[in-house]
Amino acid sequence: MRVLVAGIGNIFLGDDGFGPAVVRALPPPGSPGVRVTDYGIRGMHLAYDLLGDWDALLLVDALPNRGAPGRVEVLRVDPDAESGSYVDAHAMDPEAMFATVRALGGTLPATTLVVGCQAESVAEGIGLTDTVAAAVPVAAAAVGSILGDLLDRQEV
């Protein structure tokens, strides 16, 4: 099984740097089919990488503050859902990146998940708020659990 774990977010905008912080906290992948990469705001780079043959994609990202800051959630993405066609090579909007993959002739993996954390502040500045920083190990454990489930499923 080939799984891409993609940390996304802007480290210069406070809690938006959650994805990169989580992928830095992950241990090295224990399986040769797992790749963990900090994409930051390089959506085009991620889109090109997704043209490869991946069985699963785990995006790790900050979520818009719609609930309790620091809450970690795992969300399933419908890989067949259509999104806009706006392409910005220097931004990291997942819907735009998904549209770019499709525009390049690729498809998203059938298993596409987001491990996200409700942001507290995305004001300019480097570093996560204390609330979101405390969620980094929780999200790293969630990524590890999901990877374990995906890899176990492969062996069945």
Phi, psi and chi 1 to 4 in degrees:
 res  aa     phi    psi   chi1   chi2   chi3   chi4
   1 MET       -  136.0  171.8  159.6  -73.2      -
   2 ARG  -109.5  121.1  -67.4 -167.0   34.4  156.9
   3 VAL  -125.7  130.4 -178.2      -      -      -
   4 LEU  -106.2  122.0  178.1   59.7      -      -
   5 VAL  -105.4  117.0  178.6      -      -      -
   6 ALA  -118.0  112.7      -      -      -      -
   7 GLY   -83.2  125.1      -      -      -      -
   8 ILE  -128.4  147.7   59.1  176.8      -      -
   9 GLY   144.3  162.9      -      -      -      -
  10 ASN  -100.9  111.2 -172.3  -25.0      -      -
  11 ILE   -67.6  -12.1   62.9  167.2      -      -
  12 PHE   -90.8    3.3  -61.9  108.4      -      -
  13 LEU  -123.6   55.6  -65.7  177.2      -      -
  14 GLY    53.4 -121.1      -      -      -      -
  15 ASP   -66.0  -12.6  -69.6  -18.8      -      -
  16 ASP   -64.6  -17.6 -164.7   49.0      -      -
  17 GLY   -81.5   12.5      -      -      -      -
  18 PHE   -58.6  -48.2  178.3   75.8      -      -
  19 GLY   -57.3  -51.9      -      -      -      -
  20 PRO   -58.8  -36.6  -29.6   37.9      -      -
  21 ALA   -64.8  -39.3      -      -      -      -
  22 VAL   -68.2  -46.1  171.7      -      -      -
  23 VAL   -65.5  -28.9  -62.5      -      -      -
  24 ARG   -69.2  -26.7  -76.3 -168.2  -49.9  -91.6
  25 ALA   -84.9  -11.5      -      -      -      -
  26 LEU   -75.8  144.1  -68.7  172.0      -      -
  27 PRO   -70.1  162.8   24.5  -31.2      -      -
  28 PRO   -57.6  143.1  -20.5   29.4      -      -
  29 PRO   -58.3  138.2  -17.9   26.7      -      -
  30 GLY   -90.1   -4.0      -      -      -      -
  31 SER  -122.6  138.8  168.2      -      -      -
  32 PRO   -66.1  -17.2   19.6  -27.5      -      -
  33 GLY   -86.6   -1.7      -      -      -      -
  34 VAL  -104.0  129.6  175.9      -      -      -
  35 ARG  -123.3  128.3 -176.9  164.6  126.4 -158.3
  36 VAL  -114.0  123.0  177.2      -      -      -
  37 THR  -138.3  138.3  -57.7      -      -      -
  38 ASP   -90.1  104.6  174.3    3.5      -      -
  39 TYR   -87.8  -16.3  -74.5   93.6      -      -
  40 GLY    57.3 -118.4      -      -      -      -
  41 ILE  -110.0   17.8   57.9  170.8      -      -
  42 ARG   -89.3   69.8  -61.8 -178.4  -35.5 -100.5
  43 GLY   -61.2  -37.5      -      -      -      -
  44 MET   -65.8  -38.9 -171.1   61.5   81.2      -
  45 HIS   -60.3  -46.0 -177.0  179.1      -      -
  46 LEU   -63.3  -42.7  175.5   54.9      -      -
  47 ALA   -58.8  -45.0      -      -      -      -
  48 TYR   -64.3  -40.8  -81.1  118.6      -      -
  49 ASP   -63.4  -31.7  -76.6   -7.3      -      -
  50 LEU   -73.6   -6.6  -77.0  170.5      -      -
  51 LEU   -74.0  -11.2  -65.4  177.1      -      -
  52 GLY   -73.8 -179.1      -      -      -      -
  53 ASP   -93.7   90.0 -173.0   24.9      -      -
  54 TRP  -108.6  139.9  -62.3   99.8      -      -
  55 ASP   -88.7  -27.2  -61.1  -58.1      -      -
  56 ALA  -151.6  149.4      -      -      -      -
  57 LEU  -128.6  127.3  168.5   64.3      -      -
  58 LEU  -115.9  111.8  -58.5 -179.5      -      -
  59 LEU   -90.9  134.8  -65.4  172.8      -      -
  60 VAL  -117.1  120.5 -175.3      -      -      -
  61 ASP  -155.5  159.3 -164.2    8.3      -      -
  62 ALA   -77.1  145.8      -      -      -      -
  63 LEU  -106.2  150.9  -59.3  173.2      -      -
  64 PRO   -57.7  143.2  -10.8   17.6      -      -
  65 ASN   -69.5   90.8 -169.1   -7.3      -      -
  66 ARG  -116.4    3.0  -60.1  177.1  -51.9 -142.7
  67 GLY  -156.6 -149.4      -      -      -      -
  68 ALA   -73.2  117.8      -      -      -      -
  69 PRO   -55.7  138.4  -24.6   34.8      -      -
  70 GLY    92.7   -7.8      -      -      -      -
  71 ARG   -75.2  126.8 -175.6  177.2   69.8 -145.3
  72 VAL   -92.6  134.3  173.4      -      -      -
  73 GLU  -132.0  148.5  -59.9  177.5   43.4      -
  74 VAL  -113.9  120.5  177.6      -      -      -
  75 LEU  -118.1  139.3  -51.6  167.9      -      -
  76 ARG   -92.0  135.6 -178.1  167.0  -67.3  -81.4
  77 VAL  -104.2  132.8  175.1      -      -      -
  78 ASP   -79.7  109.4  179.2   -2.7      -      -
  79 PRO   -67.0  -15.8   22.2  -29.3      -      -
  80 ASP   -94.9   -6.1  -62.6  -39.5      -      -
  81 ALA   -68.1  134.2      -      -      -      -
  82 GLU   -80.0  144.6  -70.8  -62.4  -42.2      -
  83 SER  -134.0  177.8   58.8      -      -      -
  84 GLY   -61.1  173.0      -      -      -      -
  85 SER  -112.6   12.0   60.0      -      -      -
  86 TYR   -66.3  128.5  173.6   73.5      -      -
  87 VAL  -119.7  125.9  176.6      -      -      -
  88 ASP  -133.4  108.7 -178.9  -11.3      -      -
  89 ALA   -65.8  -12.1      -      -      -      -
  90 HIS  -114.6   13.6  -57.7  -71.8      -      -
  91 ALA  -123.3  166.3      -      -      -      -
  92 MET  -132.4   69.6 -175.3   36.4  137.6      -
  93 ASP   -96.4  116.3  175.8  -61.2      -      -
  94 PRO   -55.8  -41.6  -29.3   37.2      -      -
  95 GLU   -62.6  -41.1  -73.7 -173.5   11.9      -
  96 ALA   -66.2  -38.4      -      -      -      -
  97 MET   -65.7  -40.9 -174.3  -89.2  -56.0      -
  98 PHE   -61.6  -42.3  -64.7  159.4      -      -
  99 ALA   -63.2  -37.2      -      -      -      -
 100 THR   -64.8  -42.1  -59.2      -      -      -
 101 VAL   -57.6  -46.9  170.5      -      -      -
 102 ARG   -63.9  -41.1  -72.2 -174.2 -166.0   91.1
 103 ALA   -63.6  -28.9      -      -      -      -
 104 LEU   -84.7    1.0  -66.4  169.8      -      -
 105 GLY    91.7    8.4      -      -      -      -
 106 GLY   -95.7  175.3      -      -      -      -
 107 THR  -132.3  152.3   57.7      -      -      -
 108 LEU   -79.6  149.8  -68.9  174.4      -      -
 109 PRO   -60.0  146.4  -21.1   31.3      -      -
 110 ALA   -58.4  -34.6      -      -      -      -
 111 THR  -100.3  102.5  -59.7      -      -      -
 112 THR  -127.3  117.3  -60.5      -      -      -
 113 LEU  -125.6  153.4  -56.9  170.0      -      -
 114 VAL  -116.7  125.0  175.0      -      -      -
 115 VAL  -102.3  107.7  176.3      -      -      -
 116 GLY  -126.1  165.6      -      -      -      -
 117 CYS  -132.3  135.1  176.6      -      -      -
 118 GLN   -64.8  122.2  -64.7  -68.4  -38.1      -
 119 ALA   -75.7  152.2      -      -      -      -
 120 GLU  -101.3  -43.0 -176.3  173.3  -23.7      -
 121 SER  -148.9  132.0  172.8      -      -      -
 122 VAL  -117.5   31.9  -69.4      -      -      -
 123 ALA   -70.1  156.3      -      -      -      -
 124 GLU   -56.5  135.8  -76.2 -172.9   23.7      -
 125 GLY   145.9  148.8      -      -      -      -
 126 ILE   -92.3  133.9  -62.9  175.8      -      -
 127 GLY   114.6  143.3      -      -      -      -
 128 LEU   -82.3  152.7  -55.8  175.2      -      -
 129 THR   -65.3  159.8   60.7      -      -      -
 130 ASP   -58.7  -39.0  -69.3  -17.6      -      -
 131 THR   -62.5  -45.9  -56.7      -      -      -
 132 VAL   -75.4  -35.4  171.5      -      -      -
 133 ALA   -59.7  -36.8      -      -      -      -
 134 ALA   -67.1  -20.6      -      -      -      -
 135 ALA   -84.9  -12.0      -      -      -      -
 136 VAL   -58.7  -50.3  168.0      -      -      -
 137 PRO   -65.6  -30.3    9.9  -15.9      -      -
 138 VAL   -64.5  -46.1  174.4      -      -      -
 139 ALA   -67.4  -39.5      -      -      -      -
 140 ALA   -61.3  -40.1      -      -      -      -
 141 ALA   -65.6  -38.3      -      -      -      -
 142 ALA   -64.3  -43.0      -      -      -      -
 143 VAL   -61.2  -45.2  169.1      -      -      -
 144 GLY   -60.1  -41.2      -      -      -      -
 145 SER   -65.3  -43.7  176.6      -      -      -
 146 ILE   -63.7  -44.7  -67.9  166.0      -      -
 147 LEU   -59.4  -43.8  -75.3  172.7      -      -
 148 GLY   -59.3  -44.0      -      -      -      -
 149 ASP   -63.3  -44.0  -70.5  -12.9      -      -
 150 LEU   -63.3  -43.8  -70.3  169.3      -      -
 151 LEU   -71.0  -35.1  -63.8  172.8      -      -
 152 ASP   -65.4  -39.2  -74.9  -12.7      -      -
 153 ARG   -61.0  -34.5 -171.5  179.8  -22.3  153.5
 154 GLN   -66.2  -34.4  172.2 -169.3   -0.6      -
 155 GLU   -79.5  -10.8  -64.3  172.3    6.6      -
 156 VAL   -75.3      -  173.5      -      -      -
